[in-house]
Amino acid sequence: MIKDENTTSLFGNTMVPKTHERIVFRGALDLLEAEIMEAQILASDKNENWYCDALGEILSLLRDTMKAEVTGTVMQPLCLFGLDEDELRKQSHNAKEVFGLADFPLPGYTQGPLAVRLNYLRARVREAEILAIKAYADNATSHPAGPQIIMTMNRLSSALWWLYCRCCAECT
């Protein structure tokens, strides 16, 4: 395929339409990286340095995910905020108890700009997760990192839910 305005490199000299599912997923990762950095600025402006660092961990994981997507290399085991993927999933599913919240938190503007942004990022990660599933679910074995990328996107939404709940607990 000849490179034109409607095509791009999937890897090496392999050209695909820009609407290819993996290219669309890469675009979602790019957007998430930009939105994470915006959230870091928000957290920094509020002197929430712990959240800046936590979002930095997520940013690093997104970059590792992009590298795995482009190169086909397998990623390192997931660890965010000192939690491995199993503990992160467990805590995010029990966030009410983990953070001592009286009720299951429902997003609302009164929780403040950082909590609202964290919830927004969680929703954006869910969108990217769906794109990853579309890109890899039927042919995950043809991409060495496909199954791991799908799992990573799922855990990223758990991580952002965990951060959101922590933020809510600190606001109450």
N, C-alpha and C positions, 0 to 999 in steps of 0.2 A: 504494500500500500504506500503510495506517495504521500509525503507530508503536505497537507494543505491546511487551511484555516479551520477545518472541521475535524482534524485528526490530531493525535498526540501520541507520544511514546508510552506504551504500557511498560516495557522494559527493553533495553538495548535498541535494536532496530525494528522491534515489533510495534507497528503503528495500529491504532484502533480509533474508532470514532470517539469524540469527547463525551458522548453519551454512554459509553461503555460503563457497566456497573462498577467496576473497580476504580475508574477515573472519577465517577460521581462520588464514591466513598472517599477517595483522596481529597476531593473538594470539601467534603463535610469535615474531615480531619483538619484541613487548613482553617476553616471557619471556626472550629472549636478552639484551636490554638489561639486565634485572635481574640475570641471571646474570653478565654481563660486569662489572657494578659489584661484585658479590660477589667476583669474581676479583681485581678491583683492590684491594679491601680486603685480601684474602689476600696479594697481592704487596706491598702497602704494609706490612703487619705483618711481612713478611720483609725489609723494606728493599730490595726489588727494584723500584726506581723506574723502570728501563728498561721492565720488563714492565708497570708501571702505565701508562706513556705509550703503549706499544704497544697495550695493551687499550683505552686511550682512543681511539686511532685507529680501532680496530674498532668501538667504541661510536659514534663519529661516523659511520662508514660505515653502521651499522645505522640510525641516525636519518635519514641521507640516503635510505636505501632505503625507509624508512617514508614519508618525504615524497614520494618518487617514486611509491610505490604509491597513496597517497591522492590526490595532485594530478595524476598522469599525466605529470609532467614528467620529462624525460630527465636522468639523473645525469651528474656530471662523470666524466671518465676515472678509473678506479681507481688509487690509489697508496697502498700501505701499507709502512711501515718503509723508505721510500725506494725501494721496488721498484714498477715498473708491473705491470700484470696479467700480461703475458707473462713478465717476469723472475720474478715471484712464483710463477707456475705452474712454470716451469723449475726454480727452486731447490727448491720443495716436492717435485718429483718426483725430485730428486737430493739430498735432505736428508742422506743418509748421507755423501756426498762433501763437500757444502757445509760441514757441521759437523764433519767428521773423525771420525764415529762408526765404531767398529769393526764393529758389526753394525747391522742394521735394528732400530730400537728397538721393542720390544714393551712396551706399557703395563704398569706394575706399581706397586704401592704403595711399593716401596722407592725409587722415583724422587723421592718427596717430594710434598707437598700441591700445590705449584704445577704440577708436570708433570701430575699426575693431573687437576687442574682444567682445564688446557689441553686435555687429551685429551677430557675430558667435554664441554667447550664445542665441540670439533670435531665430536663426535657429535651434539650438539644442533643445530649448524648444518646438518648433513646432513639431519636431520629437517625443518628449515625449508626446505631446498632442495627436498626432495620435495614439500612443500606448495606451494612456488612453482611447481614444474613442473605440479602438478595445477591450480593456479589459472590458469596462462597458456599451457601447452603447446598446447592445442587452439585457443585464441583469442588468442594472443600479439599478433597484429596489431591486435586491438581495444583493447589497452592500450599506449600509446606506449612505456612503460618496461618492459613485460613481458619481452622477451628480455634486456634489460640486467639486470633484477632476477634472473633465473635465473642468468646468468653471474656476477653479483656474489655470489650465495649459494655458487656453486661455488668461487669464488676465496676466499671467507671460510673455507671448510673447508681450503683449501690454506694460507691464512695461519695458521690455528690449528695445522695440522700443522707448519708451519715453526717457529712459536713453541715447540711441544712439543719438536721435535727440538733446537732451540737450547738449551732448558732441560735436556734430557737430556745434551747435550754438556757443559754447564757443571757437571752433577752428577757426571760421571765423572772 
